[in-house]
Amino acid sequence: MTRTNKKILSLSLFILITAFGFSQRTTSKWKAQLALGVNSPSQSGFVYGFEGKSINFPTVNLGIQHMFKRQIGAKLDYGFNRISNQDNTPEFKLNYSRINAQFVYDPTPSLHFLPFRMGVVTHAGPGFSFVKPLSVYTDNNTSFFNVMAGLEIHYGITERLSIYTDVSYIYGVSKDFDLPAEGYGSFNGNLLTITAGVTFSLSGCQYCD
């Protein structure tokens, strides 16, 4: 993980810790999320001759969420992804990190067919991606804007804790590399992520009016 990524992760952790401390004194609607999973990059994001594995591990997502109303909220989250080469193609590894500010919508109260303790949450919003190649391609860093959207399925364990799975697609708003060599071992495309993790309340209840 690069120094920049470490700073972003440290900032995210600081926000989580600060929010936790604040939540002990209030009844605001804060939640934190931590998830682990895999990613699948679009092959069009690599220069000719390079090809990434269709399934890569790990993907780590860390976020904090605030619900303004029962069904509407927002969250800030950070994601780290490792991508490596497909067999029989030039060897490379890279770190793909992103930070996104997203709108959150919870349609669960309207979905009466869902089993007890289950919920559905959608999220979407803009962000910024950072790509850091490793090994011999470390000079080919790139960064670009992205737009992310996803669907979460939750199962409540307690009033404060739920487990969930998330499927998200990150669309890279980027241009082609000016020279092919600038893209060796790097990536500027789209990314599909599938993760599973936990959501825990930082407030005194799931939602307080």
C-alpha positions as CSV (number, residue, x, y, z in Angstrom):
1,M,0.0,0.0,0.0
2,T,1.4,3.4,-1.0
3,R,2.0,6.3,1.4
4,T,-1.0,8.2,-0.1
5,N,-3.2,5.2,0.4
6,K,-2.0,4.7,4.0
7,K,-2.9,8.4,4.7
8,I,-6.4,7.9,3.3
9,L,-6.9,4.8,5.3
10,S,-5.6,6.5,8.5
11,L,-8.0,9.4,7.9
12,S,-10.9,7.0,7.4
13,L,-10.1,5.2,10.6
14,F,-9.8,8.5,12.4
15,I,-13.3,9.5,11.1
16,L,-14.7,6.2,12.3
17,I,-13.1,6.5,15.8
18,T,-14.3,10.1,16.1
19,A,-17.8,9.2,15.0
20,F,-17.9,6.3,17.6
21,G,-16.9,8.6,20.4
22,F,-19.6,11.1,19.3
23,S,-22.2,8.4,19.1
24,Q,-21.8,7.6,22.8
25,R,-23.2,11.0,23.7
26,T,-26.0,11.3,21.0
27,T,-28.7,9.4,19.3
28,S,-27.7,10.3,15.7
29,K,-28.0,7.7,12.9
30,W,-24.5,6.6,12.3
31,K,-23.3,3.2,11.1
32,A,-19.8,1.8,10.2
33,Q,-19.1,-0.9,7.6
34,L,-16.2,-3.2,7.1
35,A,-16.1,-5.8,4.2
36,L,-13.7,-8.1,2.5
37,G,-14.1,-9.7,-1.0
38,V,-12.9,-10.0,-4.6
39,N,-12.8,-7.8,-7.7
40,S,-13.0,-8.2,-11.4
41,P,-11.4,-5.6,-13.7
42,S,-12.5,-4.7,-17.2
43,Q,-9.9,-5.9,-19.7
44,S,-10.2,-2.7,-21.7
45,G,-8.5,-0.9,-18.8
46,F,-5.1,-2.5,-19.7
47,V,-2.8,-1.7,-22.6
48,Y,-2.4,-4.2,-25.3
49,G,-0.5,-7.3,-24.2
50,F,-1.4,-7.0,-20.5
51,E,-4.3,-8.8,-19.0
52,G,-5.6,-9.0,-15.4
53,K,-7.1,-12.0,-13.7
54,S,-10.8,-12.1,-14.0
55,I,-11.0,-12.7,-10.2
56,N,-8.6,-10.9,-7.8
57,F,-8.2,-11.0,-4.0
58,P,-8.4,-9.0,-1.8
59,T,-10.9,-6.2,-2.0
60,V,-11.3,-4.3,1.3
61,N,-14.0,-1.7,1.9
62,L,-14.3,0.6,4.9
63,G,-17.1,3.2,5.3
64,I,-19.2,5.3,7.6
65,Q,-22.9,6.0,6.9
66,H,-25.4,8.5,8.2
67,M,-29.1,8.3,7.6
68,F,-30.9,11.6,7.4
69,K,-34.3,10.0,7.3
70,R,-35.5,6.4,7.7
71,Q,-34.8,5.6,4.1
72,I,-32.4,8.3,2.8
73,G,-28.8,8.9,3.8
74,A,-25.2,9.2,2.7
75,K,-21.9,7.5,3.3
76,L,-18.2,8.1,2.8
77,D,-16.2,5.0,2.0
78,Y,-12.7,3.8,1.1
79,G,-11.8,0.8,-1.0
80,F,-8.5,-1.0,-1.6
81,N,-8.1,-3.6,-4.4
82,R,-5.2,-5.8,-5.5
83,I,-5.1,-6.8,-9.2
84,S,-2.5,-9.1,-10.8
85,N,-1.8,-10.6,-14.2
86,Q,-3.5,-13.4,-15.9
87,D,-1.4,-16.5,-16.5
88,N,0.7,-16.5,-19.7
89,T,0.7,-12.7,-19.9
90,P,3.3,-10.1,-18.8
91,E,3.7,-10.2,-15.0
92,F,2.5,-7.3,-12.9
93,K,0.7,-6.4,-9.8
94,L,-1.1,-3.1,-8.9
95,N,-3.0,-1.5,-6.1
96,Y,-6.3,0.1,-7.0
97,S,-7.7,2.4,-4.3
98,R,-10.7,4.6,-4.3
99,I,-12.7,7.0,-2.1
100,N,-16.3,7.8,-2.8
101,A,-19.1,10.0,-1.4
102,Q,-22.4,8.2,-2.0
103,F,-26.1,8.6,-1.6
104,V,-27.8,5.8,0.2
105,Y,-31.4,4.6,-0.2
106,D,-33.1,1.9,1.9
107,P,-36.2,0.5,0.3
108,T,-36.7,-2.2,2.9
109,P,-39.9,-0.8,4.5
110,S,-41.6,-0.9,1.1
111,L,-40.5,-4.5,0.3
112,H,-43.0,-6.4,2.4
113,F,-42.0,-9.7,0.8
114,L,-38.6,-9.7,2.5
115,P,-38.1,-12.2,5.3
116,F,-37.8,-10.8,8.9
117,R,-34.4,-9.4,9.7
118,M,-33.4,-9.0,6.0
119,G,-32.9,-5.6,4.3
120,V,-31.8,-4.1,1.0
121,V,-29.8,-1.0,0.6
122,T,-28.7,0.8,-2.7
123,H,-25.9,3.3,-3.0
124,A,-24.4,5.5,-5.7
125,G,-22.1,8.4,-6.0
126,P,-18.9,10.0,-7.4
127,G,-15.4,9.4,-6.3
128,F,-11.7,9.3,-7.2
129,S,-9.5,6.3,-8.0
130,F,-5.7,5.9,-7.5
131,V,-3.8,3.2,-9.3
132,K,-0.3,2.3,-8.1
133,P,1.6,-0.3,-10.1
134,L,4.1,-2.5,-8.3
135,S,7.4,-4.2,-9.3
136,V,9.1,-2.6,-12.4
137,Y,6.2,-0.4,-13.4
138,T,6.1,1.9,-10.3
139,D,6.4,5.1,-12.4
140,N,3.1,4.4,-14.2
141,N,0.8,5.8,-11.5
142,T,-2.5,7.0,-12.7
143,S,-5.6,8.6,-11.1
144,F,-9.1,9.5,-12.4
145,F,-12.6,10.3,-11.3
146,N,-15.1,7.4,-11.0
147,V,-18.8,6.9,-10.4
148,M,-19.9,4.0,-8.2
149,A,-23.2,2.2,-7.7
150,G,-24.1,-0.9,-5.7
151,L,-26.6,-3.1,-4.0
152,E,-26.3,-4.4,-0.4
153,I,-28.3,-7.3,1.2
154,H,-28.3,-7.2,5.0
155,Y,-29.3,-9.7,7.6
156,G,-29.7,-8.4,11.1
157,I,-28.0,-10.2,14.0
158,T,-28.9,-7.7,16.7
159,E,-30.3,-4.2,16.7
160,R,-26.7,-2.9,16.4
161,L,-25.1,-5.5,14.2
162,S,-25.8,-6.9,10.8
163,I,-23.9,-9.0,8.2
164,Y,-24.2,-8.0,4.6
165,T,-23.0,-8.7,1.1
166,D,-22.4,-6.0,-1.5
167,V,-22.1,-6.0,-5.3
168,S,-20.8,-2.8,-6.7
169,Y,-19.6,-1.5,-10.1
170,I,-17.0,1.3,-10.3
171,Y,-17.0,3.1,-13.6
172,G,-13.7,4.9,-14.4
173,V,-14.1,8.3,-15.9
174,S,-10.6,8.2,-17.6
175,K,-8.9,8.7,-20.9
176,D,-6.6,6.4,-22.8
177,F,-2.9,6.4,-21.9
178,D,-1.0,9.0,-24.1
179,L,1.7,6.4,-24.8
180,P,1.3,2.6,-24.5
181,A,4.4,2.5,-22.2
182,E,2.7,4.8,-19.7
183,G,0.1,2.1,-19.2
184,Y,2.4,-0.9,-18.8
185,G,1.4,-2.6,-15.5
186,S,-1.3,0.0,-14.8
187,F,-5.0,0.2,-15.2
188,N,-7.6,2.9,-16.1
189,G,-10.8,0.9,-16.6
190,N,-13.9,-0.2,-14.7
191,L,-14.1,-2.6,-11.7
192,L,-16.7,-5.0,-10.3
193,T,-16.4,-5.8,-6.6
194,I,-18.2,-8.4,-4.5
195,T,-17.7,-8.2,-0.8
196,A,-19.1,-9.6,2.5
197,G,-18.8,-7.9,5.9
198,V,-20.4,-6.3,8.9
199,T,-22.4,-3.2,9.6
200,F,-22.6,-2.0,13.2
201,S,-24.5,0.9,14.7
202,L,-22.6,3.8,16.2
203,S,-25.8,5.2,17.6
204,G,-28.0,4.0,20.4
205,C,-30.5,2.5,18.0
206,Q,-30.9,1.5,14.4
207,Y,-32.8,4.7,13.7
208,C,-33.9,7.5,16.0
209,D,-36.5,10.1,15.1
